[in-house]
Amino acid sequence: MQSETVPALDGLTIRAAGMGDLPVLAARDIDRLGQLYDRLERHEADRGELLIALIAGRPVGHIYLWREDAEEPELREHLPAVPLIMNLWVSDDHRRQGIGKELVARAEADLSGAGHREVALGVHPDNTDAIKLYLSLGYEQWGYGQIATCKEPARAGKERFANDICEIYVKRLNG
Ligand SMILES: CC(C)(COP(=O)(O)OP(=O)(O)OC[C@H]1O[C@@H](n2cnc3c(N)ncnc32)[C@H](O)[C@@H]1OP(=O)(O)O)[C@@H](O)C(=O)NCCC(=O)NCCS
């Protein structure tokens, strides 16, 4: 599934990312370099999709669509084959301009276009800004409580810890 470039808010473009975007993406979001590299690798292998938002050619945000089986057993049990959106991020100087909403809307449109009827996401219970955004877009808590997830991408020989607590939200997608 590859997104086409579509203009969103005035001056904002959202398009599928490529490995060539990594240096600029990492420059804006250096704490997430390893995670972004992992997402780009999955994207290039057609296992998911990394979308980036640009203004005047400069990345100002991103979101990842996880289309593989979930890593967390609770998600595989209660939401089998439901894709996840994750790694939503908007640069500090561009927040509260609707870019986060646009990124989520675009992710949903791509998933809906690919035939998915539901989408899920995990968010830390203290992340009230993000939760407000998701609630405003019609996401609802899934009802099975919080789960522990791994923030770090899986890497051969590297131990991972599921220590990131998440609340799971779900939304039905209109086909
Ligand atoms: C969460 C995040 C992606 C929101 O991006 P954004 O582009 O600022 O969001 P939007 O402008 O589309 O906001 C949409 C709605 O979400 C809510 N919202 C977003 N940020 C908010 C804030 N700081 N305070 C209160 N409400 C907020 C509001 O309801 C807002 O609508 P409004 O501006 O009309 O009131 C951004 O703050 C971010 O990158 N945070 C750090 C990374 C992160 O937490 N990602 C989410 C991981 S689950």
The ligand as an SDF file (V2000), in Angstrom:
LIG
                    3D

 48 50  0  0  0  0  0  0  0  0999 V2000
   -0.1960   14.7570   20.1740 C   0  0  0  0  0  0  0  0  0  0  0  0
    0.2920   15.5460   18.9590 C   0  0  0  0  0  0  0  0  0  0  0  0
    0.6280   14.5950   17.8220 C   0  0  0  0  0  0  0  0  0  0  0  0
   -0.8560   16.4790   18.5140 C   0  0  0  0  0  0  0  0  0  0  0  0
   -0.4840   17.0820   17.2810 O   0  0  0  0  0  0  0  0  0  0  0  0
   -1.1140   18.4750   16.8420 P   0  0  0  0  0  0  0  0  0  0  0  0
   -0.7870   18.6770   15.4220 O   0  0  0  0  0  0  0  0  0  0  0  0
   -0.7080   19.5320   17.8000 O   0  0  0  0  0  0  0  0  0  0  0  0
   -2.6610   18.1720   17.0230 O   0  0  0  0  0  0  0  0  0  0  0  0
   -3.8690   18.9770   16.3490 P   0  0  0  0  0  0  0  0  0  0  0  0
   -3.4780   20.3970   16.1300 O   0  0  0  0  0  0  0  0  0  0  0  0
   -4.3450   18.2160   15.1770 O   0  0  0  0  0  0  0  0  0  0  0  0
   -4.9130   18.9190   17.5310 O   0  0  0  0  0  0  0  0  0  0  0  0
   -6.1440   18.2980   17.3740 C   0  0  0  0  0  0  0  0  0  0  0  0
   -6.8980   18.3120   18.6960 C   0  0  0  0  0  0  0  0  0  0  0  0
   -6.2330   17.5380   19.6830 O   0  0  0  0  0  0  0  0  0  0  0  0
   -6.3250   18.1880   20.9650 C   0  0  0  0  0  0  0  0  0  0  0  0
   -4.9960   18.6610   21.3710 N   0  0  0  0  0  0  0  0  0  0  0  0
   -3.8330   18.4850   20.6840 C   0  0  0  0  0  0  0  0  0  0  0  0
   -2.8150   19.0500   21.3810 N   0  0  0  0  0  0  0  0  0  0  0  0
   -3.3510   19.5570   22.5210 C   0  0  0  0  0  0  0  0  0  0  0  0
   -2.8030   20.2740   23.6380 C   0  0  0  0  0  0  0  0  0  0  0  0
   -1.4860   20.5760   23.7190 N   0  0  0  0  0  0  0  0  0  0  0  0
   -3.6400   20.6530   24.6290 N   0  0  0  0  0  0  0  0  0  0  0  0
   -4.9550   20.3830   24.5600 C   0  0  0  0  0  0  0  0  0  0  0  0
   -5.5450   19.7290   23.5010 N   0  0  0  0  0  0  0  0  0  0  0  0
   -4.7410   19.3210   22.5080 C   0  0  0  0  0  0  0  0  0  0  0  0
   -7.2610   19.3640   20.7700 C   0  0  0  0  0  0  0  0  0  0  0  0
   -8.5720   18.8840   20.9430 O   0  0  0  0  0  0  0  0  0  0  0  0
   -7.0070   19.7040   19.3110 C   0  0  0  0  0  0  0  0  0  0  0  0
   -8.0600   20.4040   18.7010 O   0  0  0  0  0  0  0  0  0  0  0  0
   -8.1260   22.0090   18.8440 P   0  0  0  0  0  0  0  0  0  0  0  0
   -6.7420   22.5510   18.5550 O   0  0  0  0  0  0  0  0  0  0  0  0
   -9.1500   22.3850   17.8050 O   0  0  0  0  0  0  0  0  0  0  0  0
   -8.5600   22.2680   20.2520 O   0  0  0  0  0  0  0  0  0  0  0  0
    1.5210   16.4310   19.3110 C   0  0  0  0  0  0  0  0  0  0  0  0
    1.2360   17.1690   20.4880 O   0  0  0  0  0  0  0  0  0  0  0  0
    2.7870   15.6300   19.5200 C   0  0  0  0  0  0  0  0  0  0  0  0
    3.5340   15.3590   18.5840 O   0  0  0  0  0  0  0  0  0  0  0  0
    3.0690   15.2300   20.7790 N   0  0  0  0  0  0  0  0  0  0  0  0
    4.2800   14.4600   21.0940 C   0  0  0  0  0  0  0  0  0  0  0  0
    4.2080   13.0530   20.5420 C   0  0  0  0  0  0  0  0  0  0  0  0
    2.9760   12.3220   21.0220 C   0  0  0  0  0  0  0  0  0  0  0  0
    2.5960   12.4110   22.1840 O   0  0  0  0  0  0  0  0  0  0  0  0
    2.3470   11.5730   20.1080 N   0  0  0  0  0  0  0  0  0  0  0  0
    1.1820   10.7650   20.4020 C   0  0  0  0  0  0  0  0  0  0  0  0
    1.6280    9.3900   20.7430 C   0  0  0  0  0  0  0  0  0  0  0  0
    0.2430    8.3300   21.1060 S   0  0  0  0  0  0  0  0  0  0  0  0
  1  2  1  0
  2  3  1  0
  2  4  1  0
  2 36  1  0
  4  5  1  0
  5  6  1  0
  6  7  2  0
  6  8  1  0
  6  9  1  0
  9 10  1  0
 10 11  2  0
 10 12  1  0
 10 13  1  0
 13 14  1  0
 14 15  1  0
 15 16  1  0
 15 30  1  0
 16 17  1  0
 17 18  1  0
 17 28  1  0
 18 19  1  0
 18 27  1  0
 19 20  2  0
 20 21  1  0
 21 22  1  0
 21 27  2  0
 22 23  1  0
 22 24  2  0
 24 25  1  0
 25 26  2  0
 26 27  1  0
 28 29  1  0
 28 30  1  0
 30 31  1  0
 31 32  1  0
 32 33  2  0
 32 34  1  0
 32 35  1  0
 36 37  1  0
 36 38  1  0
 38 39  2  0
 38 40  1  0
 40 41  1  0
 41 42  1  0
 42 43  1  0
 43 44  2  0
 43 45  1  0
 45 46  1  0
 46 47  1  0
 47 48  1  0
M  END
$$$$
